[in-house]
């Protein structure tokens, strides 16, 4: 039976094949060298008058497996009527050039449609790309403006830094001048200190000589007073309080407590300390005057109870105020390692500093 390729395409479509799967089946049965590729089968199926080879028509009608039984059963009456209506003398094959022209025209129309679709797609893509590029250009322009503003700020900051550096250079020069002045001042100070030390040494020598003279006079006075006291003691007991002579030179004077001269005169005197101070030049310094805590309250001194909120302290029956600084106690009373001031009972009347009673020891009290 002679079939046109268009009719063969209807038959394999009725059996459930597409043009591509029918081409695969033909290549599997007849081989790949017979020209049954997918593109060629699609082209042959599109032609109306191209005859199908008898062996291919027999394969398609009888040997090609049915994939869709319902569709094939429905198609068989239609196929029989179509074949009978088209039965007639064999159709003369057309010129292959005309067939090629028709196929080329069909393919050209198909390609033209594809190109038109691709062109519209490319045009839309180009339009979107242009919009995106325009937006990116605007953003780049904005970033450029911001960078220019930042550059201007950096230039202003650089100018400020340059001005600060110039000021620092001027200050460095001024500091160098001041340093030179300080160095010259230090050199002058060293010269003045050397001259002052020389004068201080001379002043110490003069004071040592003066103190030696005073010491000699003190020894004479002590001897005379001792002699007079001895004579008065040999006659009768004194009715007035005995004198208390205190000579405290240097730091070792407190260790010579309760010494007396002939006649019962208490003396606080450290000759060794005095000689050591005299030989070492300490006599040139002002000797601290220290009075030690008396054994009983002074006349006019406040008596207990003492006010603790005012930090008053009771010592030997009197109220005392402790000084913040420790020994040596200049013009204050020393008690242990502290310096104390007597508190007056009446603030308008001062405390009277008098010697102790006769026979009372005058020495530093211990805690």
URRA-V312919 format. One record per residue. N is the residue number from 1. PHI is phi in radians with two decimals (none if undefined). BURIAL is b if it has 9 or more other ideal C-beta (glycine too) atoms within 8 Angstrom, else e. Layout:
N;PHI;BURIAL, N;PHI;BURIAL
This chain:
1;none;e, 2;-1.60;b, 3;-2.14;b, 4;-1.45;b, 5;-1.07;b, 6;-1.12;b, 7;-1.20;b, 8;-1.06;b, 9;-1.12;b, 10;-1.10;b, 11;-1.18;b, 12;-1.24;b, 13;-1.19;b, 14;-1.14;b, 15;-1.36;b, 16;1.88;b, 17;-1.86;b, 18;-1.66;e, 19;-1.07;b, 20;-1.19;b, 21;-1.19;e, 22;-1.18;b, 23;-1.12;b, 24;-1.10;b, 25;-1.15;b, 26;-1.16;b, 27;-1.16;b, 28;-1.18;e, 29;-1.55;e, 30;-1.79;b, 31;1.75;e, 32;-1.48;e, 33;-1.62;e, 34;-1.58;e, 35;1.40;e, 36;-1.80;b, 37;-1.31;e, 38;-1.15;b, 39;-1.13;e, 40;-1.25;b, 41;-1.09;b, 42;-1.11;b, 43;-1.16;b, 44;-1.13;b, 45;-1.19;b, 46;-1.36;e, 47;-1.37;b, 48;-1.66;e, 49;-2.04;e, 50;-1.40;b, 51;-1.31;b, 52;-1.70;b, 53;-0.96;e, 54;-1.00;e, 55;-1.15;e, 56;-1.25;b, 57;-1.11;b, 58;-1.09;b, 59;-1.12;b, 60;-1.21;b, 61;-1.33;b, 62;-1.91;e, 63;-1.75;e, 64;-1.21;b, 65;-1.15;e, 66;-1.49;e, 67;-1.72;e, 68;-2.16;b, 69;-1.15;e, 70;-1.11;e, 71;-1.14;b, 72;-1.19;b, 73;-1.18;e, 74;-1.25;b, 75;-1.45;b, 76;-1.05;b, 77;-1.07;e, 78;-1.12;e, 79;-1.12;b, 80;-1.14;e, 81;-1.16;e, 82;-1.15;b, 83;-1.17;b, 84;-1.18;e, 85;-1.21;e, 86;-1.62;e, 87;-1.23;e, 88;2.99;e, 89;-1.07;e, 90;-1.08;e, 91;-1.41;e, 92;-1.25;e, 93;-1.11;e, 94;-1.46;e, 95;-1.16;e, 96;-1.10;e, 97;-1.20;e, 98;-1.17;e, 99;-1.05;b, 100;-1.12;e, 101;-1.12;e, 102;-1.10;b, 103;-1.11;b, 104;-1.14;e, 105;-1.11;e, 106;-1.11;b, 107;-1.16;b, 108;-1.12;e, 109;-1.07;e, 110;-1.09;e, 111;-1.15;e, 112;-1.09;e, 113;-1.10;e, 114;-1.11;e, 115;-1.13;e, 116;-1.07;e, 117;-1.10;e, 118;-1.12;e, 119;-1.12;e, 120;-1.10;e, 121;-1.10;e, 122;-1.13;e, 123;-1.13;e, 124;-1.10;e, 125;-1.11;e, 126;-1.13;e, 127;-1.10;e, 128;-1.11;e, 129;-1.10;e, 130;-1.12;e, 131;-1.08;e, 132;-1.09;e, 133;-1.14;e, 134;-1.11;e, 135;-1.07;e, 136;-1.13;e, 137;-1.12;e, 138;-1.08;e, 139;-1.10;e, 140;-1.13;e, 141;-1.10;e, 142;-1.11;e, 143;-1.11;e, 144;-1.09;e, 145;-1.10;e, 146;-1.10;e, 147;-1.11;e, 148;-1.10;e, 149;-1.11;e, 150;-1.11;e, 151;-1.10;e, 152;-1.10;e, 153;-1.08;e, 154;-1.10;e, 155;-1.12;e, 156;-1.11;e, 157;-1.11;e, 158;-1.10;e, 159;-1.11;e, 160;-1.09;e, 161;-1.09;e, 162;-1.11;e, 163;-1.12;e, 164;-1.12;e, 165;-1.12;e, 166;-1.12;e, 167;-1.09;e, 168;-1.11;e, 169;-1.11;e, 170;-1.11;e, 171;-1.14;e, 172;-1.10;e, 173;-1.09;e, 174;-1.09;e, 175;-1.12;e, 176;-1.11;e, 177;-1.11;e, 178;-1.11;e, 179;-1.10;e, 180;-1.10;e, 181;-1.11;e, 182;-1.09;e, 183;-1.09;e, 184;-1.11;e, 185;-1.13;e, 186;-1.09;e, 187;-1.10;e, 188;-1.12;e, 189;-1.12;e, 190;-1.08;e, 191;-1.10;e, 192;-1.12;e, 193;-1.11;e, 194;-1.07;e, 195;-1.16;e, 196;-1.12;e, 197;-1.09;e, 198;-1.09;e, 199;-1.15;e, 200;-1.13;b, 201;-1.10;e, 202;-1.10;e, 203;-1.14;b, 204;-1.16;b, 205;-1.10;e, 206;-1.13;e, 207;-1.19;b, 208;-1.07;b, 209;-1.10;e, 210;-1.14;e, 211;-1.19;b, 212;-1.12;b, 213;-1.17;e, 214;-1.10;e, 215;-1.09;b, 216;-1.09;e, 217;-1.13;e, 218;-1.11;b, 219;-1.09;e, 220;-1.11;e, 221;-1.11;e, 222;-1.11;b, 223;-1.11;e, 224;-1.13;e, 225;-1.19;b, 226;-1.12;b, 227;-1.14;b, 228;-1.15;b, 229;-1.17;b, 230;-1.14;b, 231;-1.16;e, 232;-1.17;b, 233;-1.21;b, 234;-1.29;e, 235;-1.47;e, 236;-2.76;e, 237;-1.27;e, 238;-1.26;e, 239;-1.60;e, 240;-1.68;e, 241;-1.05;e, 242;-1.24;b, 243;-1.29;e, 244;-2.21;b, 245;-1.60;b, 246;-2.10;e, 247;-2.14;b, 248;-2.05;b, 249;-2.09;b, 250;1.42;b, 251;-1.45;e, 252;-1.68;b, 253;-1.18;b, 254;-1.22;b, 255;-1.43;e, 256;-1.92;b, 257;-1.19;b, 258;1.18;e, 259;-1.53;b, 260;-2.27;b, 261;-1.53;b, 262;-1.03;e, 263;1.79;b, 264;1.48;b, 265;-1.43;b, 266;-1.19;b, 267;-2.28;b, 268;-1.98;b, 269;-2.58;b, 270;-2.19;b, 271;-1.16;e, 272;-1.09;e, 273;-1.14;b, 274;-1.11;b, 275;-1.13;e, 276;-1.11;b, 277;-1.16;b, 278;-1.17;b, 279;-1.29;e, 280;-1.50;e, 281;1.57;e, 282;-1.20;b, 283;-1.19;b, 284;-1.28;b, 285;-1.57;e, 286;-1.26;e, 287;-1.33;e, 288;-1.18;e, 289;-1.65;e, 290;-2.11;b, 291;-1.97;b, 292;-1.64;b, 293;-1.01;b, 294;-1.23;b, 295;-1.36;b, 296;-2.52;e, 297;-1.06;b, 298;-1.45;b, 299;-1.06;e, 300;1.52;b, 301;-1.46;b, 302;-1.22;b, 303;-1.82;e, 304;-1.03;e, 305;-1.38;e, 306;-1.63;b, 307;-1.49;e, 308;-1.23;e, 309;-1.16;e, 310;-1.62;e, 311;1.08;e, 312;-1.47;b, 313;-2.18;b, 314;-1.58;b, 315;-2.42;b, 316;0.92;b, 317;1.45;e, 318;-2.28;b, 319;-1.72;b, 320;-2.27;b, 321;-1.99;b, 322;-1.44;b, 323;-1.37;b, 324;-1.19;e, 325;-1.59;e, 326;-1.59;e, 327;-1.03;e, 328;-1.25;e, 329;-1.67;b, 330;-1.49;e, 331;1.07;e, 332;-2.20;b, 333;-1.71;b, 334;-1.60;b, 335;-2.42;b, 336;1.16;e, 337;-1.82;e, 338;-2.24;b, 339;-2.01;b, 340;-2.21;b, 341;-2.06;b, 342;-1.22;b, 343;-1.67;b, 344;-1.31;b, 345;-1.19;e, 346;-2.05;e, 347;-1.03;e, 348;-1.44;e, 349;-2.10;e, 350;-1.32;e, 351;-1.36;b, 352;-1.53;e, 353;-1.67;e, 354;-2.20;e, 355;-1.14;e, 356;-1.23;b, 357;-1.18;e, 358;-1.11;e, 359;1.43;e, 360;-1.54;e, 361;-1.34;e, 362;-2.08;b, 363;-2.61;e, 364;-1.15;b, 365;-1.35;b, 366;-1.98;e, 367;-1.24;e
